[in-house]
Amino acid sequence: MTLILLAIMLTAVACVIAWYLAIYALPVMVAVETFRLIHATETGFLLSAFAAATAALLSVGLVLAVLFKAKNPMLCLTARAVFVIPAMIAGYAIVHGVTHDAIDSAIALKLLCGTAGLITGSAALINLNGFGELAPQG
């Protein structure tokens, strides 16, 4: 019983942390994958890190540019999905990492992790919509 309560408490803490860090999921995932790709071609560490930072900034800039300038609602929806899906994956992975040893039922584990992913994705969407309020009206 104590292990289950500890898992629930750690899940709540992980969800709070994921809620505040959800906005960074897309640039971090892009940066990590860009670094791995560039570094695998035996390019130096500093050049790989520079390319990763550039790609992360460009990914966020591209999403925000689409949201600010696009008139097509499907394009805006796609940009929001590109921003939210990495946050959902990160929220799912965080809670799965915390609770996979504490919960024996695979169904309960998937439901808990899926719920955490949805909460984290909604946090990213709320934060992204906060950026959308800064867009010039016109």
N, C-alpha and C positions, 0 to 999 in steps of 0.2 A: 504494500500500500504506500509506503514511504517513497519508493522508487517512482511510482505513478504520479504522486503529488509533486515530486521533484521534476519529473518530465513535463508536467503541466506548467509549473512555474518557469522552467527554462524555456518552454515554448512561448510563453507570454513575453518573457524578456527578449527572446529572439525576434518575435513579431514587432515589438516596440523598436528594437534596433533596426530591423528591416524597414519599418515604416519611415524612419528618418533617413535612411540611406538608399531608399528606393530610387531616388532621382539620379543616382550615380551608377545604376546597373548597366545601362547601355554604354556609356563611355568606358567603363571598366572592362566590360566584355570585349568591346572593340579593341581597346588598348592591349589587353592580354593576347588576343588572337593575332593582332598585327605584330606584336613583339615576337611571338612564337614563329610566325611566318618569316619575318625578316631575319631573325636570329638563326633560323634553320638554314638559311642560305650562306652561313658563315660570314655574315656581316658583323661588325663590331658591336659591343654592348651599347655604347653611347649612341651610335647611329640607329640601332634597333629601338632604343628607348625614345629617341627623338621622333622616329616614325610612328611609334605607338601613341605618343602624346599628340602628335599632329592628327592622326586618324581619329582619336577620341574627340578632340575639339571639332573636327570636321563633321563627325557623326551628329553631335548635338547641334552644331550650327545648321546642318542640312535639315534636321527635323524641325528646328525652330523657324527656319526660312520657309519651309513648306507650310507650316501652320500660320505664319504671318502673311504670306503672299498668295497662297492657293485659294481659288474661288470654288474649286470642285470639292464637294463634301466627301466624296469617296477617297480622294487624295489625302485630305485631312484625317480621315479615319485610318487610312493606311499608315500615315506618319505617327499617329497616336499608338497604333498597334506595334509599330517598330520600336517605339519607346517603352511600351508597357510590357511586352512579352519577356524581355530579359529580366525585368523586375519580378515578374511572376515566377520565372525559373529560379531566380535567386532566393525568393521567399520559400519556395518549395524545398530547395536544397538545404537552406539553413535549418528549417524545422526537421527535415528528414535526418540531417546530421545529428541533431540534438536528441531526437526521440527514437531512432531506429532500434536501439538496444532495449529501451524501456517498454515498448509496446509490441506485444507478440502478434496480435491480429494484423494481418496485412491490409485488410479492408479498413480498419480503424486508422492505421498509419497513413494510408492513401487519402482518406477523408480529411484527416488532420493536416497533412501536408498540402493537400489541394486547397483547403480553406485558407491556410497561411499564404499560399501563392496568390489566391484571389485578393486577400487583404493587402498584400504588398503591391500587387498590380494596381489596385484601386488607389493606393497611396501615391504611386508614380503618376497615375492619371490626374489625381487632384493637384499634385505639385506641377505637372505640366500645364494644367488649366490655369494655375496661378501665373505661369509665364504668359499664357495667352491673354490675360487681362492687361498685360503691359503693352500689347500690340497697339500701334496707332490706329485710330478709328478713321475710316474714310472710304 
